[in-house]
């Protein structure tokens, strides 16, 4: 007796693969299964061939040099979002500025506002970034008619800025997930173990803008939080 069961199975798996497929790299492994021949006699077996596409991670396509200089290994597109801008006293928030510098260009303001105006779903900056062209980030705040120090990723690994990827452990100065000092806007980006929980093609920047002494309780890397997402198209 002839059967087309394997043909139906292969078709079903292919349909599932197409349903999961994305225009960019998939977030989970996807694949297809082919069988040859597609119709076989009872007691014989076709040759099955799997084709599996594994997701890329940002380290595959971007070099991250501490404290957060990004150098693409290939041409990509980059989207920037602001997750938090929480410079405040007990009674008021103050404006925070985020800047981006691409290659040899000048610093560009991509955000200037208070925490109450932050929308994490809004892309504040997007552009194509080319292979081997550096990307840098900076932050500062405005208080009492004066700007604070501008901290940039070009200033070396001073501890004021840290760039982290999915699964990374934040520095010890960063509050634990269950501590009351953790900002609410950061909780969605941490798992229950306190590790970073973002997309595989994301980089998250944590800025400390108000303190320089790492032993100070106020040094918590929560003054400015920037999410950078890379995609291939």
Secondary structure, DSSP 8 states (H G I E B T S, - for coil): -EE-HHHHHHHHHHHHHHHH--SS--SS-EEEEEEESSSEETT---EEEEEEE----HHHHEEEETTTEEEESS-EEEEEEEEE---B-SS-B--EEEEEEETTS--EEEEEE-GGG--TTSEEEEEEE-TT-EEEEEEEEEETTEE---EEGGG-S-SSEEEE-TT-B--TTS--TTSTTS-HHHHTTB-TTSBB---TTEEEEEE--S---TTSTT--S-SEEEEEEEE--
